[in-house]
Amino acid sequence: MLAPLGLDSVEEEIYRQLVASRRACAAELAAATGRSDAAVRAALAGLVERGLAGTPGDAPVDGDPVFVPAPPAVALSALLRQRQDDLRQAESDVAALAEQYRTADLAPGVIEVIADVDTVRRRFFQIQEAARHEVLSMVPPDLRVVPHRENTAEQASMKRGVRYRALLDRRALSAPDMQADIRASMALGQEIRIVDAVPVKMMIVDGEIAMLPLHHDADGSPASILVHRSGPLAALVAYFESAWERAYPLRPAPAPDEVTELSGGELEDGHMQVLALLLSGQTDQAIATQLEISLRTVHRRIRQLMNAAGVDTRVQLGWAAARNGWA
């Protein structure tokens, strides 16, 4: 597909045909592609303008000039470089506008209030679509403005590598189809932990912007605020991380479309033995020898323990084991 380089479908088709035939007049290209004479001539004019085709001076065919393609490696590479330069400039302009917006002297400063429900929904999707690294969220029992299944931006962002971590209010598990939706999100890579209650619906993107309701007690009110990089935003991030450390990971339950929270009593004896020896300071090889299992099995059980605890390192696993009463 050459559309990103500025060619429309007809121009691309004619250029490809010209590359295949090496030289041809408009009538020959029209016959080969089934396009009208006018469409082929317009496409050739566009190709000549972009430097992708030219007339070498050969004798015309029935008065029709002969065209030859410019070498793709040269001509298309030049267009590609120009597009890359344009995108880099656009990226720079977006960053400059974002910084101007962030630092503009607008009341009330770092807080942006949005009252219209359509605007709230639009911004909810926009800030996720702009996410580069991580999205943190707190999920209350009743999602009204954007129900869970309507958050298509979440799935798209995770598929392009954005990390999602969610704190789920335990009461939300009883909502219709919620557990099936949670399993689907976990299958895409979302990390979900459960707490007894979350105080408010909240989303934080890349540690740079947060979105949460304006009126905490207003039943169903769509009014929301965006909190930009600031002291209040840092406090919101710190609160989330503190709650995350105390929460319990969710995992798929044996029954289809159900989930369950992990507790220390649910860990298998083999995992508990590996964990106990690991926390005592034993090396992986020493653990394998003592338990008479392979080193690969030790590594697999440690990784399963880390997944169950929702952590990424062995140091974090030690903290999680102490917090969850596993050791």
Buried (B, 14 or more C-beta within 10 A) or exposed (E): EBEEBEBEEBBBBBBBBBBEBEBBBBBBBBEBBEBEEEBBBBBBEBBBEBEBBEBEEEEEBEEBBBBBBBEEEEBBEBBEEEEEEEEEEEEEEEEEEEEEEEEEEEEEEBBBEBEEBEEBBEBBBEBBBBBEEBBBBBBBBEBEBBEBEEBEBBBEBBEEEBBBBBBBBBEBBEBEEBBBBBBBBBEEEBBBBBBEEBEEBBBBBBBBBBBBBBEEEEEEBBBBBBBBBBEBBEEBBEBBEEBBBEBBBBBBEEEEBEBBBBEBEEBEEEBBBBBBBBBEEBEBEBBBEEBEBEEEBBBBBBEBBBBBBBBEEEEBBBEBBEBBEBB
